[in-house]
Amino acid sequence: MYLKAIGRTFCGLPPDGSEFAVTMGTSNMKPSESNAGVSRRRFLAAAGAAVALPAFVPGRVLGLGGQASPSKRINIGVVGCGGQGNGNTDGFLRNTDCRVVAACDVDATHLANMLQKVNGQYNSKDCRGYRDFRELMARKDIDAVMLAVPDHWHALIAVEAAKEKKDIYGEKPLARTIVEQQAIVRAVKKNRCIWQTGSWQRSGANFHKAAEIVRNGLIGKITRVEVGLPSGPKNPKEQRKVDSTPPPAELDYDLWIGPSTMIPYVGSRIHNNWRWNYNTGGGQLLDWIGHHCDIAHWGMDCDNSGPLEVSGEGEFPPADYNWNVCTRYRIEAKYPNAITMTLAGGHHDIRAGTKWIGTDGWVWVDRGGFESSNPDWRDFKDLPEEMRKVKLYRSRDHIRNFLDCIKSRQPTITPAETAHHSSIPGHLGLIAMVTGRTLRWDAEKEVILDDAAASQMLGRPYRGPWKLG
């Protein structure tokens, strides 16, 4: 019965069978009057100049004491001013060749705090605040945006940013559904945007070393991969059905829900807790798939491919809880070349992190941890040059890599296509858990084979008037 309720959630309907009559609030959108100027990066992009030199030159090269002049500076807009948004923004504030000039959030308190921090950093009042992301995107002087919003907003905001020719730093997973991820990939490609996914582990030295060891065949042929993700939420029993209350005055709840099904406001389902309900998030599985499975795919050379078959089982809270995501799960996937992958949360036989097992050895890596069948590999800061027949993309600062790629117009270390493929096993695993069936996946056409009901779960209907372009 509960899985049926979850299935309704996937189809965009309230799990209890009721329907909500909703109206969508609109905002009076007026692009900033300060948008008349065309930024340097936008001018060069419009000119289509295929030049050897980067579009920007750091200010320090011009003798500006480490500060870039306005004409050389990358102007950043941030959308989402909560926990992750604050952390990401701090990363941009540490770089002197960019400037945060706009911030957007549907929570007035979050937005005010962000504006205070940014303007305090620059000792100015130049950073402007917005409630509606479309107003921020309409500013022609903004070169790039950072998006740190709940999963159900990823696709709409990212596609709008791409249409406005912004370069984009977006959080993982790429989107709430595979259909939404496909839309992002298309929009980014069509508009020639630079995209960086917040799968920052690729910029970590231990992850880079581990993936290079595997890609260079030092463990032999890969036979099995284990991906350990967190379980949880930790205390779902505390989140039984709670009576709704009016949303706080500082929160535009209608806009916060956006394209998702309108459900009554409950304080424990918003902000940091949006990920615990399938109406807005995907639990620990999809929260972490863009980290450890991303690293697994890097070592497997699967950045542009995926599994052939996926099955899964999970444990879910009772249907009357406000949190409805699976708390313990196990997904089995079959890949080409007879490779099997187990993705698990809450199962002690699968260690947190990523482990590749081959015919000649194994490697395990996690944040701050590295182990291998060959003890000599642990002492390598980087894989010795003579062993690096396959040299993986190297970055040691994820935000710096994004800024550098904005200038060079070269791909980042985690472009949209990579993030898309890294998240697919999680999305398919969740659908397999809900349906109780093994799914066969055509990785080239990106369709589920011979299962119409499961195929419908590749996307979600949108609440009007929101539409995914």
Secondary structure as a PSIPRED ss2 file (coil, helix, strand):
# PSIPRED VFORMAT (PSIPRED V4.0)

   1 M C   1.000  0.000  0.000
   2 Y H   0.000  1.000  0.000
   3 L H   0.000  1.000  0.000
   4 K H   0.000  1.000  0.000
   5 A H   0.000  1.000  0.000
   6 I H   0.000  1.000  0.000
   7 G H   0.000  1.000  0.000
   8 R H   0.000  1.000  0.000
   9 T H   0.000  1.000  0.000
  10 F H   0.000  1.000  0.000
  11 C C   1.000  0.000  0.000
  12 G C   1.000  0.000  0.000
  13 L C   1.000  0.000  0.000
  14 P C   1.000  0.000  0.000
  15 P C   1.000  0.000  0.000
  16 D C   1.000  0.000  0.000
  17 G C   1.000  0.000  0.000
  18 S C   1.000  0.000  0.000
  19 E C   1.000  0.000  0.000
  20 F C   1.000  0.000  0.000
  21 A C   1.000  0.000  0.000
  22 V C   1.000  0.000  0.000
  23 T C   1.000  0.000  0.000
  24 M C   1.000  0.000  0.000
  25 G C   1.000  0.000  0.000
  26 T C   1.000  0.000  0.000
  27 S C   1.000  0.000  0.000
  28 N C   1.000  0.000  0.000
  29 M C   1.000  0.000  0.000
  30 K C   1.000  0.000  0.000
  31 P C   1.000  0.000  0.000
  32 S C   1.000  0.000  0.000
  33 E H   0.000  1.000  0.000
  34 S H   0.000  1.000  0.000
  35 N H   0.000  1.000  0.000
  36 A C   1.000  0.000  0.000
  37 G C   1.000  0.000  0.000
  38 V C   1.000  0.000  0.000
  39 S C   1.000  0.000  0.000
  40 R H   0.000  1.000  0.000
  41 R H   0.000  1.000  0.000
  42 R H   0.000  1.000  0.000
  43 F H   0.000  1.000  0.000
  44 L H   0.000  1.000  0.000
  45 A H   0.000  1.000  0.000
  46 A H   0.000  1.000  0.000
  47 A H   0.000  1.000  0.000
  48 G C   1.000  0.000  0.000
  49 A C   1.000  0.000  0.000
  50 A C   1.000  0.000  0.000
  51 V C   1.000  0.000  0.000
  52 A C   1.000  0.000  0.000
  53 L C   1.000  0.000  0.000
  54 P C   1.000  0.000  0.000
  55 A C   1.000  0.000  0.000
  56 F C   1.000  0.000  0.000
  57 V C   1.000  0.000  0.000
  58 P C   1.000  0.000  0.000
  59 G H   0.000  1.000  0.000
  60 R H   0.000  1.000  0.000
  61 V H   0.000  1.000  0.000
  62 L H   0.000  1.000  0.000
  63 G C   1.000  0.000  0.000
  64 L C   1.000  0.000  0.000
  65 G C   1.000  0.000  0.000
  66 G C   1.000  0.000  0.000
  67 Q C   1.000  0.000  0.000
  68 A C   1.000  0.000  0.000
  69 S C   1.000  0.000  0.000
  70 P H   0.000  1.000  0.000
  71 S H   0.000  1.000  0.000
  72 K H   0.000  1.000  0.000
  73 R C   1.000  0.000  0.000
  74 I E   0.000  0.000  1.000
  75 N E   0.000  0.000  1.000
  76 I E   0.000  0.000  1.000
  77 G E   0.000  0.000  1.000
  78 V E   0.000  0.000  1.000
  79 V E   0.000  0.000  1.000
  80 G C   1.000  0.000  0.000
  81 C C   1.000  0.000  0.000
  82 G C   1.000  0.000  0.000
  83 G H   0.000  1.000  0.000
  84 Q H   0.000  1.000  0.000
  85 G H   0.000  1.000  0.000
  86 N H   0.000  1.000  0.000
  87 G H   0.000  1.000  0.000
  88 N H   0.000  1.000  0.000
  89 T H   0.000  1.000  0.000
  90 D H   0.000  1.000  0.000
  91 G H   0.000  1.000  0.000
  92 F H   0.000  1.000  0.000
  93 L H   0.000  1.000  0.000
  94 R C   1.000  0.000  0.000
  95 N C   1.000  0.000  0.000
  96 T C   1.000  0.000  0.000
  97 D C   1.000  0.000  0.000
  98 C E   0.000  0.000  1.000
  99 R E   0.000  0.000  1.000
 100 V E   0.000  0.000  1.000
 101 V E   0.000  0.000  1.000
 102 A E   0.000  0.000  1.000
 103 A E   0.000  0.000  1.000
 104 C E   0.000  0.000  1.000
 105 D C   1.000  0.000  0.000
 106 V C   1.000  0.000  0.000
 107 D E   0.000  0.000  1.000
 108 A H   0.000  1.000  0.000
 109 T H   0.000  1.000  0.000
 110 H H   0.000  1.000  0.000
 111 L H   0.000  1.000  0.000
 112 A H   0.000  1.000  0.000
 113 N H   0.000  1.000  0.000
 114 M H   0.000  1.000  0.000
 115 L H   0.000  1.000  0.000
 116 Q H   0.000  1.000  0.000
 117 K H   0.000  1.000  0.000
 118 V H   0.000  1.000  0.000
 119 N H   0.000  1.000  0.000
 120 G H   0.000  1.000  0.000
 121 Q H   0.000  1.000  0.000
 122 Y H   0.000  1.000  0.000
 123 N C   1.000  0.000  0.000
 124 S C   1.000  0.000  0.000
 125 K C   1.000  0.000  0.000
 126 D C   1.000  0.000  0.000
 127 C C   1.000  0.000  0.000
 128 R E   0.000  0.000  1.000
 129 G E   0.000  0.000  1.000
 130 Y E   0.000  0.000  1.000
 131 R C   1.000  0.000  0.000
 132 D C   1.000  0.000  0.000
 133 F H   0.000  1.000  0.000
 134 R H   0.000  1.000  0.000
 135 E H   0.000  1.000  0.000
 136 L H   0.000  1.000  0.000
 137 M H   0.000  1.000  0.000
 138 A C   1.000  0.000  0.000
 139 R C   1.000  0.000  0.000
 140 K C   1.000  0.000  0.000
 141 D C   1.000  0.000  0.000
 142 I C   1.000  0.000  0.000
 143 D C   1.000  0.000  0.000
 144 A E   0.000  0.000  1.000
 145 V E   0.000  0.000  1.000
 146 M E   0.000  0.000  1.000
 147 L E   0.000  0.000  1.000
 148 A C   1.000  0.000  0.000
 149 V C   1.000  0.000  0.000
 150 P C   1.000  0.000  0.000
 151 D H   0.000  1.000  0.000
 152 H H   0.000  1.000  0.000
 153 W H   0.000  1.000  0.000
 154 H H   0.000  1.000  0.000
 155 A H   0.000  1.000  0.000
 156 L H   0.000  1.000  0.000
 157 I H   0.000  1.000  0.000
 158 A H   0.000  1.000  0.000
 159 V H   0.000  1.000  0.000
 160 E H   0.000  1.000  0.000
 161 A H   0.000  1.000  0.000
 162 A H   0.000  1.000  0.000
 163 K H   0.000  1.000  0.000
 164 E C   1.000  0.000  0.000
 165 K C   1.000  0.000  0.000
 166 K C   1.000  0.000  0.000
 167 D E   0.000  0.000  1.000
 168 I E   0.000  0.000  1.000
 169 Y E   0.000  0.000  1.000
 170 G E   0.000  0.000  1.000
 171 E C   1.000  0.000  0.000
 172 K C   1.000  0.000  0.000
 173 P C   1.000  0.000  0.000
 174 L C   1.000  0.000  0.000
 175 A C   1.000  0.000  0.000
 176 R C   1.000  0.000  0.000
 177 T C   1.000  0.000  0.000
 178 I H   0.000  1.000  0.000
 179 V H   0.000  1.000  0.000
 180 E H   0.000  1.000  0.000
 181 Q H   0.000  1.000  0.000
 182 Q H   0.000  1.000  0.000
 183 A H   0.000  1.000  0.000
 184 I H   0.000  1.000  0.000
 185 V H   0.000  1.000  0.000
 186 R H   0.000  1.000  0.000
 187 A H   0.000  1.000  0.000
 188 V H   0.000  1.000  0.000
 189 K H   0.000  1.000  0.000
 190 K H   0.000  1.000  0.000
 191 N C   1.000  0.000  0.000
 192 R C   1.000  0.000  0.000
 193 C C   1.000  0.000  0.000
 194 I C   1.000  0.000  0.000
 195 W E   0.000  0.000  1.000
 196 Q E   0.000  0.000  1.000
 197 T E   0.000  0.000  1.000
 198 G C   1.000  0.000  0.000
 199 S C   1.000  0.000  0.000
 200 W H   0.000  1.000  0.000
 201 Q H   0.000  1.000  0.000
 202 R H   0.000  1.000  0.000
 203 S H   0.000  1.000  0.000
 204 G C   1.000  0.000  0.000
 205 A H   0.000  1.000  0.000
 206 N H   0.000  1.000  0.000
 207 F H   0.000  1.000  0.000
 208 H H   0.000  1.000  0.000
 209 K H   0.000  1.000  0.000
 210 A H   0.000  1.000  0.000
 211 A H   0.000  1.000  0.000
 212 E H   0.000  1.000  0.000
 213 I H   0.000  1.000  0.000
 214 V H   0.000  1.000  0.000
 215 R H   0.000  1.000  0.000
 216 N C   1.000  0.000  0.000
 217 G C   1.000  0.000  0.000
 218 L C   1.000  0.000  0.000
 219 I C   1.000  0.000  0.000
 220 G C   1.000  0.000  0.000
 221 K C   1.000  0.000  0.000
 222 I E   0.000  0.000  1.000
 223 T E   0.000  0.000  1.000
 224 R E   0.000  0.000  1.000
 225 V E   0.000  0.000  1.000
 226 E E   0.000  0.000  1.000
 227 V E   0.000  0.000  1.000
 228 G E   0.000  0.000  1.000
 229 L E   0.000  0.000  1.000
 230 P C   1.000  0.000  0.000
 231 S C   1.000  0.000  0.000
 232 G C   1.000  0.000  0.000
 233 P C   1.000  0.000  0.000
 234 K C   1.000  0.000  0.000
 235 N C   1.000  0.000  0.000
 236 P H   0.000  1.000  0.000
 237 K H   0.000  1.000  0.000
 238 E H   0.000  1.000  0.000
 239 Q H   0.000  1.000  0.000
 240 R E   0.000  0.000  1.000
 241 K C   1.000  0.000  0.000
 242 V C   1.000  0.000  0.000
 243 D C   1.000  0.000  0.000
 244 S C   1.000  0.000  0.000
 245 T C   1.000  0.000  0.000
 246 P C   1.000  0.000  0.000
 247 P C   1.000  0.000  0.000
 248 P C   1.000  0.000  0.000
 249 A C   1.000  0.000  0.000
 250 E C   1.000  0.000  0.000
 251 L E   0.000  0.000  1.000
 252 D C   1.000  0.000  0.000
 253 Y H   0.000  1.000  0.000
 254 D H   0.000  1.000  0.000
 255 L H   0.000  1.000  0.000
 256 W H   0.000  1.000  0.000
 257 I H   0.000  1.000  0.000
 258 G C   1.000  0.000  0.000
 259 P C   1.000  0.000  0.000
 260 S C   1.000  0.000  0.000
 261 T C   1.000  0.000  0.000
 262 M C   1.000  0.000  0.000
 263 I C   1.000  0.000  0.000
 264 P C   1.000  0.000  0.000
 265 Y C   1.000  0.000  0.000
 266 V C   1.000  0.000  0.000
 267 G H   0.000  1.000  0.000
 268 S H   0.000  1.000  0.000
 269 R H   0.000  1.000  0.000
 270 I C   1.000  0.000  0.000
 271 H H   0.000  1.000  0.000
 272 N H   0.000  1.000  0.000
 273 N H   0.000  1.000  0.000
 274 W H   0.000  1.000  0.000
 275 R H   0.000  1.000  0.000
 276 W H   0.000  1.000  0.000
 277 N C   1.000  0.000  0.000
 278 Y C   1.000  0.000  0.000
 279 N C   1.000  0.000  0.000
 280 T C   1.000  0.000  0.000
 281 G C   1.000  0.000  0.000
 282 G C   1.000  0.000  0.000
 283 G H   0.000  1.000  0.000
 284 Q H   0.000  1.000  0.000
 285 L H   0.000  1.000  0.000
 286 L H   0.000  1.000  0.000
 287 D H   0.000  1.000  0.000
 288 W H   0.000  1.000  0.000
 289 I H   0.000  1.000  0.000
 290 G H   0.000  1.000  0.000
 291 H H   0.000  1.000  0.000
 292 H H   0.000  1.000  0.000
 293 C H   0.000  1.000  0.000
 294 D H   0.000  1.000  0.000
 295 I H   0.000  1.000  0.000
 296 A H   0.000  1.000  0.000
 297 H H   0.000  1.000  0.000
 298 W H   0.000  1.000  0.000
 299 G H   0.000  1.000  0.000
 300 M H   0.000  1.000  0.000
 301 D C   1.000  0.000  0.000
 302 C C   1.000  0.000  0.000
 303 D C   1.000  0.000  0.000
 304 N C   1.000  0.000  0.000
 305 S C   1.000  0.000  0.000
 306 G C   1.000  0.000  0.000
 307 P C   1.000  0.000  0.000
 308 L C   1.000  0.000  0.000
 309 E E   0.000  0.000  1.000
 310 V E   0.000  0.000  1.000
 311 S E   0.000  0.000  1.000
 312 G E   0.000  0.000  1.000
 313 E E   0.000  0.000  1.000
 314 G E   0.000  0.000  1.000
 315 E E   0.000  0.000  1.000
 316 F C   1.000  0.000  0.000
 317 P C   1.000  0.000  0.000
 318 P C   1.000  0.000  0.000
 319 A C   1.000  0.000  0.000
 320 D C   1.000  0.000  0.000
 321 Y E   0.000  0.000  1.000
 322 N C   1.000  0.000  0.000
 323 W C   1.000  0.000  0.000
 324 N C   1.000  0.000  0.000
 325 V C   1.000  0.000  0.000
 326 C C   1.000  0.000  0.000
 327 T C   1.000  0.000  0.000
 328 R E   0.000  0.000  1.000
 329 Y E   0.000  0.000  1.000
 330 R E   0.000  0.000  1.000
 331 I E   0.000  0.000  1.000
 332 E E   0.000  0.000  1.000
 333 A E   0.000  0.000  1.000
 334 K E   0.000  0.000  1.000
 335 Y E   0.000  0.000  1.000
 336 P H   0.000  1.000  0.000
 337 N H   0.000  1.000  0.000
 338 A H   0.000  1.000  0.000
 339 I E   0.000  0.000  1.000
 340 T E   0.000  0.000  1.000
 341 M E   0.000  0.000  1.000
 342 T E   0.000  0.000  1.000
 343 L E   0.000  0.000  1.000
 344 A E   0.000  0.000  1.000
 345 G E   0.000  0.000  1.000
 346 G C   1.000  0.000  0.000
 347 H C   1.000  0.000  0.000
 348 H C   1.000  0.000  0.000
 349 D C   1.000  0.000  0.000
 350 I C   1.000  0.000  0.000
 351 R C   1.000  0.000  0.000
 352 A E   0.000  0.000  1.000
 353 G E   0.000  0.000  1.000
 354 T E   0.000  0.000  1.000
 355 K E   0.000  0.000  1.000
 356 W E   0.000  0.000  1.000
 357 I E   0.000  0.000  1.000
 358 G E   0.000  0.000  1.000
 359 T C   1.000  0.000  0.000
 360 D C   1.000  0.000  0.000
 361 G E   0.000  0.000  1.000
 362 W E   0.000  0.000  1.000
 363 V E   0.000  0.000  1.000
 364 W E   0.000  0.000  1.000
 365 V E   0.000  0.000  1.000
 366 D E   0.000  0.000  1.000
 367 R C   1.000  0.000  0.000
 368 G C   1.000  0.000  0.000
 369 G E   0.000  0.000  1.000
 370 F E   0.000  0.000  1.000
 371 E E   0.000  0.000  1.000
 372 S E   0.000  0.000  1.000
 373 S C   1.000  0.000  0.000
 374 N C   1.000  0.000  0.000
 375 P H   0.000  1.000  0.000
 376 D H   0.000  1.000  0.000
 377 W H   0.000  1.000  0.000
 378 R H   0.000  1.000  0.000
 379 D H   0.000  1.000  0.000
 380 F C   1.000  0.000  0.000
 381 K C   1.000  0.000  0.000
 382 D C   1.000  0.000  0.000
 383 L C   1.000  0.000  0.000
 384 P C   1.000  0.000  0.000
 385 E H   0.000  1.000  0.000
 386 E H   0.000  1.000  0.000
 387 M H   0.000  1.000  0.000
 388 R C   1.000  0.000  0.000
 389 K C   1.000  0.000  0.000
 390 V C   1.000  0.000  0.000
 391 K C   1.000  0.000  0.000
 392 L C   1.000  0.000  0.000
 393 Y C   1.000  0.000  0.000
 394 R C   1.000  0.000  0.000
 395 S C   1.000  0.000  0.000
 396 R C   1.000  0.000  0.000
 397 D C   1.000  0.000  0.000
 398 H H   0.000  1.000  0.000
 399 I H   0.000  1.000  0.000
 400 R H   0.000  1.000  0.000
 401 N H   0.000  1.000  0.000
 402 F H   0.000  1.000  0.000
 403 L H   0.000  1.000  0.000
 404 D H   0.000  1.000  0.000
 405 C H   0.000  1.000  0.000
 406 I H   0.000  1.000  0.000
 407 K H   0.000  1.000  0.000
 408 S H   0.000  1.000  0.000
 409 R C   1.000  0.000  0.000
 410 Q C   1.000  0.000  0.000
 411 P C   1.000  0.000  0.000
 412 T C   1.000  0.000  0.000
 413 I C   1.000  0.000  0.000
 414 T C   1.000  0.000  0.000
 415 P C   1.000  0.000  0.000
 416 A H   0.000  1.000  0.000
 417 E H   0.000  1.000  0.000
 418 T H   0.000  1.000  0.000
 419 A H   0.000  1.000  0.000
 420 H H   0.000  1.000  0.000
 421 H H   0.000  1.000  0.000
 422 S H   0.000  1.000  0.000
 423 S H   0.000  1.000  0.000
 424 I H   0.000  1.000  0.000
 425 P H   0.000  1.000  0.000
 426 G H   0.000  1.000  0.000
 427 H H   0.000  1.000  0.000
 428 L H   0.000  1.000  0.000
 429 G H   0.000  1.000  0.000
 430 L H   0.000  1.000  0.000
 431 I H   0.000  1.000  0.000
 432 A H   0.000  1.000  0.000
 433 M H   0.000  1.000  0.000
 434 V H   0.000  1.000  0.000
 435 T H   0.000  1.000  0.000
 436 G C   1.000  0.000  0.000
 437 R C   1.000  0.000  0.000
 438 T C   1.000  0.000  0.000
 439 L E   0.000  0.000  1.000
 440 R E   0.000  0.000  1.000
 441 W E   0.000  0.000  1.000
 442 D E   0.000  0.000  1.000
 443 A C   1.000  0.000  0.000
 444 E C   1.000  0.000  0.000
 445 K C   1.000  0.000  0.000
 446 E C   1.000  0.000  0.000
 447 V E   0.000  0.000  1.000
 448 I E   0.000  0.000  1.000
 449 L C   1.000  0.000  0.000
 450 D C   1.000  0.000  0.000
 451 D C   1.000  0.000  0.000
 452 A H   0.000  1.000  0.000
 453 A H   0.000  1.000  0.000
 454 A H   0.000  1.000  0.000
 455 S H   0.000  1.000  0.000
 456 Q H   0.000  1.000  0.000
 457 M C   1.000  0.000  0.000
 458 L C   1.000  0.000  0.000
 459 G C   1.000  0.000  0.000
 460 R C   1.000  0.000  0.000
 461 P C   1.000  0.000  0.000
 462 Y C   1.000  0.000  0.000
 463 R C   1.000  0.000  0.000
 464 G C   1.000  0.000  0.000
 465 P C   1.000  0.000  0.000
 466 W C   1.000  0.000  0.000
 467 K C   1.000  0.000  0.000
 468 L C   1.000  0.000  0.000
 469 G C   1.000  0.000  0.000
